[in-house]
Amino acid sequence: MVHKVKGVVAKSKGDPVAIEMIEVPNPGPGEVLIDVKACGVCHTDLHYREGAINDEFPFLLGHEAAGIVEEVGEGVSDLNPGDFVILNWRAVCGHCRSCRRGRPWNCFATHNATQKMTLDSKELSPALGIGAFAEKTLVAAGQATKVNPAAKPEVAGLIGCGVMAGLGAAMNTGQVSRGDSVAVFGCGGVGDAAIEGSRLAGAHTIIAVDIDDKKLEWAKEFGATHVIDSTKVDPIEAIREITDGNGVDVAIEAIGLPVTYEQAFYSRDLAGTVVLVGVPNPEMKIELPMIEIFGRGGTLKSSWYGDCLPSRDFPMLIDLYLQGRLELDRFVSETIGLDEVEEAFHKMERGEVLRSVVVF
């Protein structure tokens, strides 16, 4: 059986997205059919529309989603129809060299559904292997993580990408711990999640750096103890002043620009950690004196998906949210319909929202 449902499709580079009737097959072995309940509008979806990821158009956009398992395929044993799940793009294989070494969060062979969703019989490329700006989507069983159904879908789905990236950059990659000082460069959704993660981990000083007053106000709401407008002061010197001349233990770059990465590099204490979670343009380059890299010591890391393990992290974070210890509601600036995704992209580009979330 093939399900005909509405979905948001990017047909060609840079053109506005359109709502189309797409075909979603019943799940085959190892696959699950998801009745999507909510899906956040993420920068990655815009990158797909702009052709910045690859040119495998048409794309079925959307990936930051939560929904209900409608049907499971042969061999799926840990999910059942009716389960409330968050979708992820790290379906670990359990067999690659990283998984065998006990590091499944670095799995080198993550996988998606084998069958393809289609538009007029033409194969669609689902964003990050998910494609959740649609009433239903088909994913590999490992891409659906069961969580407490008491969580609101429009909130829970955000754990599936941007919020997890920021939280994980602080808690997993940066290993922020009690008493640490942290600086976060860029206070959009990922940056604010890094601030929230630093607060959860027990950081005593959390410094937010941005050029937008509105975003700095958002950062305060998520737990920043200090804010710096880098258009008015040198952020490196300002951070040193706040930290008694030392710099921070962990500096998190959540934009993906050479200039802010360099600021993060120089704003950390000796033996401190720099985490790059902002996604740079492939053409960007940075130049740093090797003596500075050597002399300052510490660690330079990149954080891909917050170094998360969905089966471990998603249920835990949802439980923290339900306990009132994780501020997820603040990330939802508005809820919208499928026909408002294109306008949501423009709002995101203008910096007006943290997250617009499509609800079904």
Helices and strands as residue ranges (DSSP letters): E 2-10, E 18-25, E 31-40, H 43-49, E 59-60, E 64-72, E 84-87, H 97-100, G 104-106, E 118-119, E 122-123, E 125-126, G 127-129, E 136-140, G 141-143, E 144-146, H 153-156, G 157-160, H 162-168, I 169-173, E 181-185, H 189-201, E 205-210, H 213-222, E 226-229, H 235-242, E 248-253, H 258-266, E 268-276, H 290-296, E 299-302, G 305-307, H 310-322, G 329-331, E 332-336, G 338-340, H 341-349, E 355-359
